[in-house]
Amino acid sequence: MGWEGPPAPYRIETERLVIRCYEPRDTPLVKEAIESSLEHLRAWMPWAHDEPQTLEEKLELVKYFRSNFDIGENFTYGIFDSGESEVLGGTGLHPRIGPGGLEIGYWIRASATRQGFTTESTAALTRAGFEICGADRIEIRIEPGNTASFGVPHKLGFAEEATLRRRLPSREGSELRDVTIFTMFREDFDPAIAPGIRAFDARGEQLI
């Protein structure tokens, strides 16, 4: 089921980043970002165990992300440097947590960790989710052992609600993983967490 509210922006610009929907031409950059970080990603991202993929397989995945974005099913973004010459990670606004809710997921390449990029991109998506998409709540779900990722929702003012056992999908043949849920509701959102961002729709019209 897709998102029933206004569509997510196609492009968001922050102080250091461009966060935008993928295009087929991004395929080599996506492949390089993932393959340079496999050991780093496999600890927490079950999909990384299916890597590396061929360039053709990665192209089909990028086209799948873009097609779902276009029809409002799922809003998957690449996190790019300001010149859009490197993929620093991936993120998204995912309408998979029930009515009125969007979930932000993210990964960052190994060479871009501990530089605040995840916090910067997540703040921008939080603002877009509330101000553009009209979400009532936004969640971030993190495996409890991934303590480095806990800093992101804490810095942005998300409330840690609960840790649920055996709820996260895992790679084939492995047990389900526990998940800690962080939530922010519309009435608790402060636009100051993402000052100065610019967001654009598919036509290039500025939304923020």
Secondary structure, DSSP 8 states (H G I E B T S, - for coil): ----SS---SEEE-SSEEEEE--GGGHHHHHHHHHTTHHHHHTT-GGGGG----HHHHHHHHHHHHHHHHTTS-EEEEEEETTSSSEEEEEEEE--SSTTEEEEEEEE-GGGTTSSHHHHHHHHHHHHHHHTS--SEEEEEE-TT-HHHHHHHHHHT-EEEEEEEEEE--STTS--EEEEEEEEEGGG--GGGSTT-EEE-TT--B--
